[in-house]
Amino acid sequence: MGVMLEARLKAGEIYGDFENNEYVYMPASEFGVEKPLCVYETQNGREDVTFEEALRLVRVRSLRPVIHPRLGKTSC
């Protein structure tokens, strides 16, 4: 699952949890970058996280592919 999760996050998939209002995604400006940053978004704000931290957050918080309330659906 780790390789699939990594590939889907790099392809632009948005992971989240509607109940807790938290999302993890890689912005389009980071596609193709050697060490991309991702965004961890909660009701308290947004912060940049490393790609590795984004993968960890998706796993630990059991985030699933979602449609972001502001950004919409990805092309995955």
RAQUI-V751392 format. One record per backbone hydrogen bond with DSSP energy under -1.0 kcal/mol. NH is the residue of the N-H (numbers start at 1). CO is the residue of the C=O. If there is no record, write none. Layout:
NH_CO + NH_CO
This chain:
5_1 + 6_2 + 7_3 + 8_4 + 9_5 + 10_6 + 11_7 + 12_9 + 13_8 + 15_24 + 16_64 + 17_22 + 22_17 + 23_41 + 24_15 + 25_39 + 30_27 + 31_28 + 33_30 + 38_49 + 39_25 + 40_47 + 41_23 + 42_45 + 45_42 + 47_40 + 49_38 + 54_50 + 55_51 + 56_52 + 57_53 + 58_54 + 59_55 + 60_56 + 61_57 + 63_58 + 64_16 + 66_14 + 68_72 + 72_68
